[in-house]
């Protein structure tokens, strides 16, 4: 992983008509995309704010470096595949990071039934990070695959409804989405929504209340159609926004206004907008 570039020179006017990418790995875009160029291209495409989630503990400093730029915020945390990194030292470090104003959430955390990492490691890491988030009053970015029953039970037990958050890469059912909404979560839609076979995601999107919808790229992963064989790019968020607009019967401007307002609300950024 190369060090994150300095992005303090990035200047863009943020407003409600700009899109908010609630999940983008700006610290690992790959050799053909440096962060500064990718952000400039995304800005020209109408993207005006970004949330960068954590994956590995050793990359948390990169998140902090990126979050020094305007309208880029960090969500440090350990992905379920890195649950083995959780322990006393990681807990202390994460608790300290959550005191910083640019760290507005904890992520991406959760459970993954498709990984070789046993739940005996995943669950303590997930619970521990949830507890820190609740104590700090920070929302969480949730990663989940084939473990929704266990994950929803843990969210209730750890009182995650006190902070809420975003379900990232959501591929669950309308029923699961409804249960998550009751806990104060919103649903993020990314590249898979644009795929021709995205029937379940389309069904979920159609049933959600307006206030429960946000956007994400997950770049460099999960690129939208027609770029499925390419590394994902932050500038492609408008392709996802257009698909949301189609399904919901909104204009692109309405989609930007609604999803940006939802992201700001769930991440507690109403006052900070334009100040970071």
C-alpha positions, 0 to 999 in steps of 0.5 A: 500500500502506497502512502496516501497523497496530501489532498489539502489542495482539493477545493470544491463547493459542496451543496445538496446537488452533489453526490455523497459516496458513503463507501469508497476505498480511496486509500487502495484505488490501485496503481492506475488511480491516484487519490488526488486525480480520482477525486478531481475526476469524481468532483467534475462528475458531480461527487462532492463528499466521500467516506473512506472505510477501514479494512486493516489496522495498519492502514488506519493512518492512511485514512486519517491522511485522506480525511485531512482534505475537505469533505472527506471523512474516515471510518476506521475499523476492521473488516471481518476478514481482518478480525484476527487483528482485534485485541487490546492494542487495536481497541485502544487505538480505535478508541483514540481515533474515534475522538478525532472529528474527522473519524465520523463512523466505525467501519467496515465491520460485521460478519461474513459467512463466505470467509475462511475466518471463523465466527469465533474470531469475527464475532468478538471483533464485531462486538468490540467495535460496536461497543466502541462506536456506541460509547463514542456516539458514532454510526457504523458501516456494516458488511454482511454476507450470509450471516444476517440472522446472527448480525441483526441479533448482535446489533440488537444486543449491543444496542446499535440502534443508539447510533445507527449507520449504513448497511454497505453492499446490501444484498438482503431481502426487504424483510431484513432491510425493514428490520435494519431500518427499525434499528436506525440504519439506512441502505447503501446502493452501489454498482450491483444495482446497475446489473441486469440481474439485480432483481432483489436489489431493485425490489428492496429499493422500490420498497424503502422509505425516501429517508433510508437510501444512500449511495456508494461506489465501494471503489475499486471494487464492485464497478457498475455496468457497463464497467464490470470488468474494470477496477471501479472508479469514484467518478462512476457514482453518477451511474448508480445515482441514475439507476436509483433515479430510474427505479424511484422515478426521481430526477438526478437532482432529486436523487442527489439531494435526497441521498446526500441529505440522508448520508449527512443525517446518518453520519451526523454531518449536518453542521460539519458540511462545508467545514471539513 
